[in-house]
């Protein structure tokens, strides 16, 4: 049960993080290419 809860929390976190990147991705690419590249790498 513990690991299932952890997986669910991580899945929710990932979902929210990806939604935030979708909303802010264009601004992030324009203002800080380095951070954007790190985020893209983390997705792989």
N, CA, C and O atoms as a GROMACS GRO file, in nm:
protein
  176
    1UNK      N    1   0.083  -0.120   0.000
    1UNK     CA    2   0.000   0.000   0.000
    1UNK      C    3   0.088   0.126   0.000
    1UNK      O    4   0.058   0.224  -0.069
    2UNK      N    5   0.194   0.122   0.078
    2UNK     CA    6   0.283   0.237   0.084
    2UNK      C    7   0.338   0.272  -0.054
    2UNK      O    8   0.335   0.389  -0.094
    3UNK      N    9   0.388   0.173  -0.125
    3UNK     CA   10   0.447   0.199  -0.255
    3UNK      C   11   0.342   0.245  -0.356
    3UNK      O   12   0.371   0.329  -0.441
    4UNK      N   13   0.221   0.190  -0.347
    4UNK     CA   14   0.114   0.236  -0.436
    4UNK      C   15   0.083   0.383  -0.414
    4UNK      O   16   0.063   0.458  -0.510
    5UNK      N   17   0.078   0.424  -0.289
    5UNK     CA   18   0.052   0.564  -0.257
    5UNK      C   19   0.164   0.653  -0.312
    5UNK      O   20   0.138   0.758  -0.369
    6UNK      N   21   0.287   0.608  -0.293
    6UNK     CA   22   0.401   0.685  -0.342
    6UNK      C   23   0.394   0.700  -0.493
    6UNK      O   24   0.416   0.809  -0.546
    7UNK      N   25   0.364   0.592  -0.563
    7UNK     CA   26   0.354   0.596  -0.709
    7UNK      C   27   0.244   0.692  -0.751
    7UNK      O   28   0.262   0.768  -0.846
    8UNK      N   29   0.131   0.690  -0.682
    8UNK     CA   30   0.021   0.779  -0.716
    8UNK      C   31   0.060   0.925  -0.697
    8UNK      O   32   0.029   1.010  -0.781
    9UNK      N   33   0.128   0.954  -0.587
    9UNK     CA   34   0.171   1.091  -0.561
    9UNK      C   35   0.271   1.136  -0.667
    9UNK      O   36   0.262   1.248  -0.717
   10UNK      N   37   0.365   1.050  -0.701
   10UNK     CA   38   0.463   1.085  -0.804
   10UNK      C   39   0.396   1.104  -0.939
   10UNK      O   40   0.432   1.195  -1.014
   11UNK      N   41   0.298   1.021  -0.970
   11UNK     CA   42   0.225   1.034  -1.096
   11UNK      C   43   0.151   1.167  -1.102
   11UNK      O   44   0.151   1.235  -1.205
   12UNK      N   45   0.087   1.204  -0.991
   12UNK     CA   46   0.017   1.332  -0.985
   12UNK      C   47   0.114   1.448  -1.002
   12UNK      O   48   0.087   1.543  -1.074
   13UNK      N   49   0.229   1.438  -0.935
   13UNK     CA   50   0.330   1.543  -0.944
   13UNK      C   51   0.379   1.558  -1.088
   13UNK      O   52   0.389   1.669  -1.139
   14UNK      N   53   0.408   1.445  -1.153
   14UNK     CA   54   0.453   1.448  -1.291
   14UNK      C   55   0.348   1.511  -1.382
   14UNK      O   56   0.381   1.592  -1.469
   15UNK      N   57   0.223   1.473  -1.362
   15UNK     CA   58   0.114   1.526  -1.444
   15UNK      C   59   0.105   1.677  -1.430
   15UNK      O   60   0.094   1.749  -1.529
   16UNK      N   61   0.111   1.726  -1.305
   16UNK     CA   62   0.103   1.870  -1.281
   16UNK      C   63   0.224   1.943  -1.340
   16UNK      O   64   0.211   2.051  -1.396
   17UNK      N   65   0.341   1.880  -1.325
   17UNK     CA   66   0.463   1.942  -1.376
   17UNK      C   67   0.457   1.955  -1.528
   17UNK      O   68   0.494   2.058  -1.584
   18UNK      N   69   0.410   1.849  -1.594
   18UNK     CA   70   0.401   1.853  -1.740
   18UNK      C   71   0.298   1.955  -1.786
   18UNK      O   72   0.318   2.022  -1.888
   19UNK      N   73   0.187   1.966  -1.713
   19UNK     CA   74   0.086   2.067  -1.748
   19UNK      C   75   0.145   2.207  -1.734
   19UNK      O   76   0.121   2.293  -1.818
   20UNK      N   77   0.223   2.229  -1.629
   20UNK     CA   78   0.286   2.359  -1.608
   20UNK      C   79   0.384   2.390  -1.720
   20UNK      O   80   0.390   2.503  -1.768
   21UNK      N   81   0.459   2.289  -1.763
   21UNK     CA   82   0.553   2.311  -1.873
   21UNK      C   83   0.480   2.339  -2.003
   21UNK      O   84   0.527   2.417  -2.085
   22UNK      N   85   0.366   2.275  -2.021
   22UNK     CA   86   0.288   2.298  -2.143
   22UNK      C   87   0.240   2.443  -2.147
   22UNK      O   88   0.242   2.507  -2.252
   23UNK      N   89   0.199   2.494  -2.031
   23UNK     CA   90   0.150   2.632  -2.024
   23UNK      C   91   0.263   2.733  -2.038
   23UNK      O   92   0.247   2.836  -2.102
   24UNK      N   93   0.378   2.703  -1.977
   24UNK     CA   94   0.487   2.800  -1.968
   24UNK      C   95   0.604   2.768  -2.060
   24UNK      O   96   0.704   2.839  -2.060
   25UNK      N   97   0.593   2.662  -2.138
   25UNK     CA   98   0.705   2.616  -2.219
   25UNK      C   99   0.760   2.722  -2.312
   25UNK      O  100   0.882   2.736  -2.325
   26UNK      N  101   0.672   2.796  -2.378
   26UNK     CA  102   0.719   2.897  -2.474
   26UNK      C  103   0.799   3.006  -2.403
   26UNK      O  104   0.904   3.047  -2.451
   27UNK      N  105   0.748   3.053  -2.288
   27UNK     CA  106   0.818   3.155  -2.212
   27UNK      C  107   0.951   3.101  -2.159
   27UNK      O  108   1.052   3.170  -2.160
   28UNK      N  109   0.949   2.976  -2.113
   28UNK     CA  110   1.070   2.916  -2.060
   28UNK      C  111   1.177   2.905  -2.168
   28UNK      O  112   1.294   2.932  -2.143
   29UNK      N  113   1.138   2.865  -2.288
   29UNK     CA  114   1.233   2.853  -2.398
   29UNK      C  115   1.290   2.990  -2.433
   29UNK      O  116   1.409   3.001  -2.464
   30UNK      N  117   1.207   3.092  -2.429
   30UNK     CA  118   1.252   3.226  -2.465
   30UNK      C  119   1.342   3.287  -2.358
   30UNK      O  120   1.438   3.357  -2.391
   31UNK      N  121   1.313   3.260  -2.230
   31UNK     CA  122   1.384   3.328  -2.123
   31UNK      C  123   1.504   3.250  -2.073
   31UNK      O  124   1.602   3.309  -2.028
   32UNK      N  125   1.498   3.116  -2.079
   32UNK     CA  126   1.607   3.038  -2.022
   32UNK      C  127   1.618   2.903  -2.093
   32UNK      O  128   1.561   2.804  -2.048
   33UNK      N  129   1.690   2.901  -2.204
   33UNK     CA  130   1.702   2.779  -2.284
   33UNK      C  131   1.768   2.667  -2.204
   33UNK      O  132   1.735   2.550  -2.224
   34UNK      N  133   1.860   2.701  -2.115
   34UNK     CA  134   1.929   2.600  -2.037
   34UNK      C  135   1.832   2.523  -1.949
   34UNK      O  136   1.834   2.400  -1.946
   35UNK      N  137   1.746   2.594  -1.877
   35UNK     CA  138   1.647   2.529  -1.791
   35UNK      C  139   1.550   2.446  -1.874
   35UNK      O  140   1.513   2.336  -1.834
   36UNK      N  141   1.509   2.499  -1.988
   36UNK     CA  142   1.417   2.426  -2.075
   36UNK      C  143   1.481   2.297  -2.124
   36UNK      O  144   1.415   2.193  -2.128
   37UNK      N  145   1.608   2.303  -2.159
   37UNK     CA  146   1.678   2.184  -2.205
   37UNK      C  147   1.688   2.080  -2.094
   37UNK      O  148   1.673   1.961  -2.120
   38UNK      N  149   1.713   2.124  -1.972
   38UNK     CA  150   1.720   2.031  -1.860
   38UNK      C  151   1.585   1.964  -1.838
   38UNK      O  152   1.578   1.844  -1.809
   39UNK      N  153   1.478   2.041  -1.852
   39UNK     CA  154   1.344   1.984  -1.834
   39UNK      C  155   1.315   1.882  -1.942
   39UNK      O  156   1.258   1.776  -1.913
   40UNK      N  157   1.353   1.910  -2.065
   40UNK     CA  158   1.332   1.816  -2.174
   40UNK      C  159   1.410   1.687  -2.149
   40UNK      O  160   1.359   1.577  -2.171
   41UNK      N  161   1.532   1.700  -2.102
   41UNK     CA  162   1.614   1.583  -2.073
   41UNK      C  163   1.551   1.499  -1.963
   41UNK      O  164   1.553   1.376  -1.969
   42UNK      N  165   1.495   1.565  -1.863
   42UNK     CA  166   1.434   1.495  -1.751
   42UNK      C  167   1.313   1.414  -1.795
   42UNK      O  168   1.279   1.313  -1.733
   43UNK      N  169   1.247   1.457  -1.902
   43UNK     CA  170   1.128   1.386  -1.951
   43UNK      C  171   1.164   1.252  -2.014
   43UNK      O  172   1.082   1.160  -2.016
   44UNK      N  173   1.286   1.240  -2.065
   44UNK     CA  174   1.325   1.119  -2.138
   44UNK      C  175   1.347   0.999  -2.047
   44UNK      O  176   1.380   0.890  -2.094
   0.00000   0.00000   0.00000
